[in-house]
Amino acid sequence: MVSDKEYCARLLRKIWIKNGVIAASAFNLRPNIHETYISLLREEHLSYNKDLKSITKDDPIIVASLLTGNVRTKQIYDNIKLDIKEVDNNRLRSHCGLFIFVDGKQVVGGEPFITRSGEPVDVFVLQVKLALAKMASSNINTIQRK
Amino acid sequence: MTELIVTLEDSASATIIRKAISLLKGVKKVVAVNRIPLSKEQTEQLDRVQELATLKKNWDGEGALPISKAVIKNAKSIITKSNDNVLSMWTFFPEVNGTILLQKNDNSACISIGKKSFTAINGDEVKAQQPFSAKEVVSIIS
């Protein structure tokens, strides 16, 4: 169980940050593998630093922190709910996932909200991504590898 | 037919050069085009879009697609039709499916630019998928 008081980090590529703005496109459910959650790492977990360094070669590493309680209570549309839950991962012990539910049904990357090659992102997905970018924009952290 | 494009920094010599070119063997027609120079903001935004155009497949390390040429062309057409005050409030970002996101810097709006269509949210206003029109997008972001 991820507590409301826990911060969870989303790894950011440099191209997703410009002039202090975090791209909404940094928060993706990858359509090509029908991803079921947006990957995050629990910052207070013992293996957080080790896990973070193992998933990227970037130096410095840039992450955006999301407070779990804020994500869970975020109002976008009445029928949209966001949640952060633990996911099984033997390699990354601090791994957790941000899940999106519409009318109680879990949203999966690429379906039913199509984001095929070259197609614009569905407006519903845009709303969620933009809300997450807005929440994360005040919590950008830079971590040196050493 | 082969076209030769000559760019002049100073228009003062244009008439003489135009006449000289028209006298060359094989030249059928000489057309003069006056182009409005790009502003600093437009140049910077075009540079940003060009940066996105160079992203290779798997640029996010998780299988992202390169940005489509048609999407790049659409983004550039938005820039050349927008003024500096508007452009300075927006940032272009890549999407993993080869499209571009034009996001307002205060996170209140964004436009998803596809090959042939776009979607947009601007506060409470939502525009579902519709055919791409630079003019329409510019009116949304202005």
Interface residues (C-beta under 8 A of the other chain):
Chain A: R13 I15 W16 K18 N19 V21 A23 A24 S25 N28 R30 P31 N32 I33 T56 T115 R116 S117 G118 E119 P120 V121 D122 V123 L126 Q127 L130 A133 K134 S137
Chain B: R48 E51 L52 L55 W59 D60 G61 E62 G63 L65 S68 A70 V71 T91 F93 P94 E95 V96 N97 G98 T99 L101 Q103 N105 N107 A109 C110 S112 I113 G114 K115 K116 S117 F118 T119 A120 I121 V126 K127 A128 Q129
